[in-house]
Amino acid sequence: MSYTRAIPKIRYNLSAHPMPTATQFRLVLVTFSTLPEARKISRSVLEKHLAACVNIHSAPVESIYRWKGKIETAREHLLLIKTTTRRLKSLEKEVLRLHSYETPEFLVLPISSGSKAYFRWLSDSCKQ
């Protein structure tokens, strides 16, 4: 005996919830002189939904750079901030507002590829 059960077709409105694409996301690099400052700014940008995730390189990196005509060296802490292109300007404004440097590093790198599930989470995390 064979039983057949009709399974209703469910149609999703894909335009209502478009799949995030890599081009919507950015990786931002920022350095800090102290770990407490890096942590403070990380928390602020996360609380304001300006980023989904911040990785703090807690072991200092050695930076060698030209500043006001001289070669300088410093031990700094590097942040890797994951955000959306939509939140980028607000993120930069918040970092510059709180940062102790006269001219802080704020470098934005495009993300060319990644996990769709991660992109969905990243997108959802940067919404207010």
Secondary structure, DSSP 8 states (H G I E B T S, - for coil): -------------TTTS----GGGEEEEEEEES-HHHHHHHHHHHHHTTS-SEEEEEEEEEEEEEEETTEEEEEEEEEEEEEEEGGGHHHHHHHHHHH--SSS---EEEE-----HHHHHHHHHHT--
